[in-house]
Amino acid sequence: MAAELHVALVAADREVWSGEATLVVTRTTSGDIGVMPGHQPLLGVLESGPVIIRTPEDGTVVAAVHGGFISFADDKLSLLAETAELADEIDVRTVEQELSRAKAENDAEAQRRADVRLRAATAGR
């Protein structure tokens, strides 16, 4: 049996996903990071971006995360996000419209958030 780590992805308003994983890839202020069982303890600041979780059954969970913190110790990974949503919760058409509107209004923050959501939604399909 492959080594596993326990992952909890939590947003300010809810637990988004919890379970076992073999690999988690996310973006921090120091760059992209992959965490596997046995990784050195870490504490970092999450950047907006997709989080990719590989499950022991060769499945993949993808979420759009906007800000927060990452903590890992004793094969327990916590992703504490300001906001997070699973890829299958994201309506691609709606996000494409939000992205177009943000570009038309020259709203860089809204563009960034819509882009992250779109990348997560399409990576999860």
PyMOL commands that set and color helices and strands:
alter all, ss='L'
color gray80, all
select helices_A, chain A and resi 87-89+92-104+108-123
alter helices_A, ss='H'
color red, helices_A
select strands_A, chain A and resi 5-11+14-21+23-28+31-35+42-46+49-54+60-73+76-86
alter strands_A, ss='S'
color yellow, strands_A
deselect
rebuild
show_as cartoon
